[in-house]
Amino acid sequence: MYFLVTQMIYAFFACFFIAYSFHTPRNGLVFAGLTGMLGTLIYNLIYLTYKTEIIAIFVGTLAICGCAEVFARISKMPIIIYLTSGILPLVPGILLYQAMLLFAQDKLQEAMQLGIRSAFIAVAIALAIALPSAIFKIIRREYR
């Protein structure tokens, strides 16, 4: 439980300050932090329950996209403000760094494993970003 609470707090402040560094208007900073916090919470819950990282990142990204869409409607700001800052805690940056380091050290087998794993994570993030926006566009067309 302590792990989840600290992860949520870290994610909130990380996303809050990332949004601040992107010059997000002040009334959107808390929403940006909440977006990242919710996505990290969903990711951690699913990962701790099912031990599948790619599915956990996919569902966490879906939560971030849905939350960002709702917050964008509430605050009347572009969705990219919340999506960009909220998605960064789930991006596999350290995996890519480790893969490149292993390539430089000529450990090709381990480098390929990490590179493929980070590519699958990147594809899961991309699909999870595209899916809610398509669904919201369909819903928006039906209510017009």
C-alpha positions, 0 to 999 in steps of 0.5 A: 500500500505504501508503494502505491501511495508513494508512486501516486505522489511522485507521479502527481508531482512529476506530471505537475512540474512537466506540465509547468515546464511546458507552460501549461496555464495555471488552472490546468496544472492540477488536472495534468498532475491528476492525469498522470497520477491516475494513469500510474495508479492504474498501471501499478494496480494491473501490473501488481495483479497480473504481472504483465507490463505491456497490458498494464501500460496499455490500460494505464495509457487508456486511463490517461487518455480518457482522463485527459479527454474529460479534463480537456472538456472541463477546462476548455483546453487542448487535450495534448496539454494533459496527454503529454504530461500524463503519459511521460511516467509510462514511457520506457525511457530507461529500457531504451537507454539500457538497450543502447548501453548494451549495444555499445558494450557489444551484448547484442542478445540482451540489447535486442531483448530490451529493444524489442520489449521497449518497442512493444511498450511504445506500440501499446502506448500508441494504440492506447492513445489512438483508441480513445480519441477515435471512440470520442470522435464517434461519440461526438458525431452521434450526438451532433 
